[in-house]
Amino acid sequence: MSIVIRAAGPSDVDGIALFLHRQMNDALSPDNWRRIMDYPWHADKPDLGQVAVDGDRIVGFMGKIFADREIGGRTERLCNMSSVYVDADYRRRGIGTGLHEAVTADPDVTYYVFDPSPYVRSVTTHPKLGFRVLDDKRYFWQRSGAARPGIDVAAEPAAILSRLTDGARRLVQDHAPYPVQPYLLQDGGEHCLVFLYRRTSKRGDAQHEALYVGNPELFARYAQAFADWLLADPKAILMVDHRFLRGHPVAAEPQSIPVPRYFKSTRLEAADIDHLYSEIPLLL
Ligand SMILES: CC(C)(COP(=O)(O)OP(=O)(O)OC[C@H]1O[C@@H](n2cnc3c(N)ncnc32)[C@H](O)[C@@H]1OP(=O)(O)O)[C@@H](O)C(=O)NCCC(=O)NCCS
């Protein structure tokens, strides 16, 4: 039977969730996998990704997580490509490439992907697909041992919301159901909204990684003070992608990210793209 690659819709959700659970990662339940197709911030999703089928059998999938964002005074549609997987019995027949091509077909949408595994990366970075490096460096901070952190930080969502205007309020509200943490760094009348998510390294150390930095200039000034405020353990780290600081100088040197992130856009620059509204909050 011939393999067809087509847009996934609501009737495919159960089958795709089971496919990803059984074949890609059984540490995530089918309900966990459903989240990448059932996120609440984009009511009229164009589709739920692309699925490859052989008759009734699902043999491949790539998820599309859409968000309409206000960037540079315009509404831009972003799409985080997530959870690409081809059934092992069907590999090396062009399905992975076909899924990439079908997913990234709209030139008005900005596509981006994090942490592709090595084989996925060999597909994503093929020149014919037109992807560029989104970021390949990030900054790391640890506690400096300063007696008193010199920054005023709000961490309670209610306190943060009371100080924000509409666009930034929406970011906090849209992410409230997810295990990502907003912080508001404050300096007199200026502030910087930051979102972090926390994971634990193989050695058991806390890693706080930035999804968003709203005011790069203020953040760059107070990055070490924020790390001193945030990090209880001397081995814990704060990590921020290089592009998030938009060239504002900091004392730290950026280090290479083991697997670069990639994007494809005719409309946006790398620094315009953050990690909110992506698979990170949905799959944590
Ligand atoms: C990566 C993956 C999607 C590729 O799917 P696929 O249908 O085999 O891809 P294609 O047939 O379109 O391969 C395109 C090219 O990618 C490269 N490639 C793909 N798989 C490869 C492999 N196992 N070894 C070397 N190169 C490979 C080759 O250059 C290939 O072209 P070629 O077959 O003409 O040499 C599939 O192997 C897969 O699902 N792997 C596991 C995915 C995964 O771990 N996802 C985790 C989250 S990122």
The ligand as an SDF file (V2000), in Angstrom:
LIG
                    3D

 48 50  0  0  0  0  0  0  0  0999 V2000
   14.9420   10.8860   11.8630 C   0  0  0  0  0  0  0  0  0  0  0  0
   13.7660   10.2130   11.2110 C   0  0  0  0  0  0  0  0  0  0  0  0
   12.5180   11.0710   11.4100 C   0  0  0  0  0  0  0  0  0  0  0  0
   14.0760   10.1130    9.7180 C   0  0  0  0  0  0  0  0  0  0  0  0
   12.9440    9.5470    9.0750 O   0  0  0  0  0  0  0  0  0  0  0  0
   13.1070    8.8580    7.6550 P   0  0  0  0  0  0  0  0  0  0  0  0
   11.7430    8.6240    7.1280 O   0  0  0  0  0  0  0  0  0  0  0  0
   14.0170    7.6810    7.7450 O   0  0  0  0  0  0  0  0  0  0  0  0
   13.8460   10.0380    6.8650 O   0  0  0  0  0  0  0  0  0  0  0  0
   14.1750   10.1140    5.3200 P   0  0  0  0  0  0  0  0  0  0  0  0
   13.9520    8.7690    4.6780 O   0  0  0  0  0  0  0  0  0  0  0  0
   13.4390   11.2580    4.7540 O   0  0  0  0  0  0  0  0  0  0  0  0
   15.7420   10.4170    5.3610 O   0  0  0  0  0  0  0  0  0  0  0  0
   16.2520   11.6200    4.8630 C   0  0  0  0  0  0  0  0  0  0  0  0
   17.7600   11.6700    5.0530 C   0  0  0  0  0  0  0  0  0  0  0  0
   18.1060   11.8120    6.4280 O   0  0  0  0  0  0  0  0  0  0  0  0
   19.3390   11.0980    6.6670 C   0  0  0  0  0  0  0  0  0  0  0  0
   19.0620    9.9860    7.5960 N   0  0  0  0  0  0  0  0  0  0  0  0
   17.8420    9.6290    8.0840 C   0  0  0  0  0  0  0  0  0  0  0  0
   17.9880    8.5770    8.9120 N   0  0  0  0  0  0  0  0  0  0  0  0
   19.3030    8.2740    8.9230 C   0  0  0  0  0  0  0  0  0  0  0  0
   20.0790    7.2780    9.5700 C   0  0  0  0  0  0  0  0  0  0  0  0
   19.5130    6.3440   10.3620 N   0  0  0  0  0  0  0  0  0  0  0  0
   21.4100    7.2550    9.3760 N   0  0  0  0  0  0  0  0  0  0  0  0
   21.9970    8.1510    8.5610 C   0  0  0  0  0  0  0  0  0  0  0  0
   21.3120    9.1170    7.9020 N   0  0  0  0  0  0  0  0  0  0  0  0
   20.0040    9.1730    8.0900 C   0  0  0  0  0  0  0  0  0  0  0  0
   19.8010   10.5580    5.3160 C   0  0  0  0  0  0  0  0  0  0  0  0
   20.6000   11.5620    4.7240 O   0  0  0  0  0  0  0  0  0  0  0  0
   18.4740   10.4230    4.5910 C   0  0  0  0  0  0  0  0  0  0  0  0
   18.5780   10.4860    3.2080 O   0  0  0  0  0  0  0  0  0  0  0  0
   18.8960    9.1160    2.3790 P   0  0  0  0  0  0  0  0  0  0  0  0
   17.9940    8.0380    2.9070 O   0  0  0  0  0  0  0  0  0  0  0  0
   18.6040    9.5100    0.9540 O   0  0  0  0  0  0  0  0  0  0  0  0
   20.3440    8.8210    2.6400 O   0  0  0  0  0  0  0  0  0  0  0  0
   13.5650    8.7690   11.7570 C   0  0  0  0  0  0  0  0  0  0  0  0
   14.7880    8.0730   11.6620 O   0  0  0  0  0  0  0  0  0  0  0  0
   13.1070    8.7570   13.1870 C   0  0  0  0  0  0  0  0  0  0  0  0
   11.9100    8.8620   13.4690 O   0  0  0  0  0  0  0  0  0  0  0  0
   14.0430    8.6380   14.1220 N   0  0  0  0  0  0  0  0  0  0  0  0
   13.7440    8.7360   15.5220 C   0  0  0  0  0  0  0  0  0  0  0  0
   13.2490   10.1510   15.8100 C   0  0  0  0  0  0  0  0  0  0  0  0
   13.4860   10.6390   17.1930 C   0  0  0  0  0  0  0  0  0  0  0  0
   14.2920   10.1070   17.9030 O   0  0  0  0  0  0  0  0  0  0  0  0
   12.7810   11.6850   17.5760 N   0  0  0  0  0  0  0  0  0  0  0  0
   13.0470   12.2100   18.8550 C   0  0  0  0  0  0  0  0  0  0  0  0
   12.7000   13.6720   18.9630 C   0  0  0  0  0  0  0  0  0  0  0  0
   13.6930   14.7250   17.9280 S   0  0  0  0  0  0  0  0  0  0  0  0
  1  2  1  0
  2  3  1  0
  2  4  1  0
  2 36  1  0
  4  5  1  0
  5  6  1  0
  6  7  2  0
  6  8  1  0
  6  9  1  0
  9 10  1  0
 10 11  2  0
 10 12  1  0
 10 13  1  0
 13 14  1  0
 14 15  1  0
 15 16  1  0
 15 30  1  0
 16 17  1  0
 17 18  1  0
 17 28  1  0
 18 19  1  0
 18 27  1  0
 19 20  2  0
 20 21  1  0
 21 22  1  0
 21 27  2  0
 22 23  1  0
 22 24  2  0
 24 25  1  0
 25 26  2  0
 26 27  1  0
 28 29  1  0
 28 30  1  0
 30 31  1  0
 31 32  1  0
 32 33  2  0
 32 34  1  0
 32 35  1  0
 36 37  1  0
 36 38  1  0
 38 39  2  0
 38 40  1  0
 40 41  1  0
 41 42  1  0
 42 43  1  0
 43 44  2  0
 43 45  1  0
 45 46  1  0
 46 47  1  0
 47 48  1  0
M  END
$$$$
